[in-house]
Amino acid sequence: MKKFHVQGSMTVEMSFLMPMVLFLIMGCILTAFYYHDKNILSGAAYETAVVGSTKTREKDGIKDGELETLFYQRTKGKCIMFVDMYVSVKMEKEEIEVIARASRKYMKVSIMKRAAITEPERRIRKWRLGYRDGT
């Protein structure tokens, strides 16, 4: 009968190496989820600011609460990590500012987007009237 000698060095090395490999994989997944949610929040904040800037020019205008509701509708069910969000909309004379914050345990993200309130129709009308008058 022949005896086989098995060395346990590979098992010992893998017992130290595998937790490190798993830690790196989980860290990459967590980072991907973080940036996924950050991009969704950033896009929703920018879209809210732009919609607010265009709706402000309309006859009835738009209120802060409507823009906050729009932000929450845009992010509902899309974020993976950050489920508790806070949004603040400030409407000033020349711009709309949307600040979105979200956190989960030790990770936080804060995004601020601004959109100018422009009135291109007024400028075009002034240009056309001035052009017709010969000035």
Secondary structure by P-SEA (a helix, b strand, c coil): cbbbbbbaaaaaaaaacaaaaaaaaaaaaaaaaaaaaaaaaaaaaaaaaaaaaaaaaccccccaaaaaaaaaaaaccccccccbbbbbbbbcccbbbbbbbbbcccbbbbbbbbbbbccaaaaaaaaaaaaaacc
